[in-house]
């Protein structure tokens, strides 16, 4: 049952956080006018349940693989082949074409034809076509039977475009129907590209990439503030009162109890927890019997403490009392910002070679997160909420690290392209992404090994 609980709460918390992260990308892409074809809770799967937005055409739904979420923003990847314009125009003229037709018409290889068609489909400028008798299982294994035009309004806008208008059937063409462009192939290609990620300006792309991590950070900030102001927090009280007595401790053997007010130790008066610990330290270090005057139930008592003379007992075994406080919003915000600063420093330290191992030894994998999520859930709603906020904060800052394929790495590539005033080739971007992926595989193996030792072996 413990394993099932860990898996359930781990999957639930991580999937939710990835989903809201992707929600940030989705909202920013829609606001900047980029086409978004899918927004799902769960990983891509042929089995899915969704609602198709009538206004934006986006599929919003859930898949059975609840290990995160994803957003398909058009034009984030693909070919920049100069033949894209004539290929797109040819499909508009024909209505529906096969891959073989494109190969023959443009005298290109099958790989080139598939790459160009996949790029245009990713833009939602065309769509895959499957014969009606093809099952979903067939579609997972084979290439589509062809590609066809998409539904467009009188202004050549698709259902994914914010300004599209399908209220009137006049000028509307359905999927698979030929369409007269009324412009050159190059102009129509630019018409389509401006609705994609790659066709937008620098700041639109930066905002779209940044919004995912930002949503995680804002969510964590809000949860921490709400928890501190509404649920409150237990804080150590600076009082000369015993909060708790440890089992099998010197304090328990001496007869001390939780709630006792300590008035003096070896004749030295104590008035708060700080003076209590200052008076207690030399008494314990002497390894000799000493007296504590306490008040219990309104009556004063003298307790004789008899440490082991061989010096094996260096702690009395008492802890300070705690108070439950509801913090005001201002201080709650300051606490949340302070915690965010600590998480940010840890994330940055991860990519500093001299601190990488130190940070990884203090980190945990999905296994550890799942175990801690289960423990937090057993502590109640607010404890679990604070745990989720902590993971969300870490997820937000980790995604801002300048390492592809993280959002921060993609932002770095955008900045480099803006500086050199030309796009990096796909080959270079893929190479950089492979280096980043190798780094994260190393991290995954390292922290998973630590978690196995910690939670499975018990070291």
Phi, psi and omega in degrees: 000327178295320179294316180298317179297317180297316180297314182299307184288327177295312180295317182299311184292315182292319179297318180297317182291321177293323180297314180289331174299311178294331177298325176297316177297318182298310183297317181292322178296317179295318182294329180271359175090016177277146175286134176232116185270330183217143174216106190231146164271121186108161180279159181306135182201147179292336176268119182203156177237127187210164171243130180267119181297125179290333183277320185244352179077357183287136172278119179244115185195204184219147175243163181287349181269079187279069179236034181140220179189172179203157177229130177261101176264126186293137172085020178278339178219172175132180184275153171246032181302132180295348180273001180302317183298307179294327178295315179297316180296322180297318179294323178295324179289321184273330183091313180209134181223159174261166178296322180297322178297320179294319177303312183290316184295324185247009175051052182235168179285165178298320179298316180296317180298315181295321180295315180294317180294320178295322178297313180294326176291323177295330176285350188065024175278333172222177178217158178292149177238131177237138176297143185305330183282351181287131179274168177298325179296321178296320183293332179287336188258335190235166175289156178295159179289341178174189178229150183218169177293160177255166178295132181225151177269191184296340182255019179067019178272147180266174179293344180272355183268137186298327185268003185295151182220107180249018181293333178245142180280352182290123179082002181271135173241142182270170180300135180088356181264136177299155184217132175278122186283321183073018179203170181286158177305320181293320178294320180291323177299316178293326176301319180284318185296328183294347178264007182248169178301312183293338181270357179267165182285174183305309186290327177296319179291318179298315180299317180298319179289321185285333187294331178299301177300323182298320178298319177298317181291317179295321178298313180297316180301315182296316181296316180297316180297315179296319181296317182289326183274321184268309182277331181083181183211147176274124180237153180289131180263134180274069180236155178273048180238138179282120181279319180204154178241127182287148178294142176056033180260170177296325179296318180293320179294332181276349178097010177287149181226156176297134181101348177294136175262119182273123182260327178201156177229116183054039177086352180269121183290138176238142183237345179208180184293325181296313179291332177296312181292326179293324179282329184285327186301307180295330179294320179287322182293336179286342180056037178232160178299144176213164184250145174235125176265122182235165173242127181223121180063030179085000181239143181275137179225154176248124180252127177264123180257127184240089179292160176293125184295342180281358175084015181283340181257106181252356180233143179281324178096036176237157177229159184289155176287160178238154176235144178266118183240141170260112186278143178290161187301319183301310181290328177296320177295320179295319178297316180296319178294322178296318178294319178299322179296319179296317180294319179298318179296321178294320180296317179294321180298334181299327183261009173263112188310323182288346182243354186303309182297320179299315180293318181296325179293338179261001183260173180220158181265188177301325178300311180295320178299319181296316179297314181292327178296319179296317180295319179294321180297325179289344180272355178116173186298313185288324178295318178294321179298319179293324177296314179298322178297320179297317179293321179297320178297315180295318180298319180296311182289324178298321181289345178270356177296140184284056181232113173297146008266023176291163179301322178297324177293321178292323176297320178299317178298318178299319180293318178299316180296325178292325181288315183275354176061033173200152180287144172289143180294155178301325180297316180293316181296319178295319179298316178297320180295323178295322178296315178298320179296319178299321179297318182285332173295318177300314179300315182300314181295318183297308184287330177293320177299317178298319182291324177298316178295324185280314187260334183261305181282328178087028179268000000 
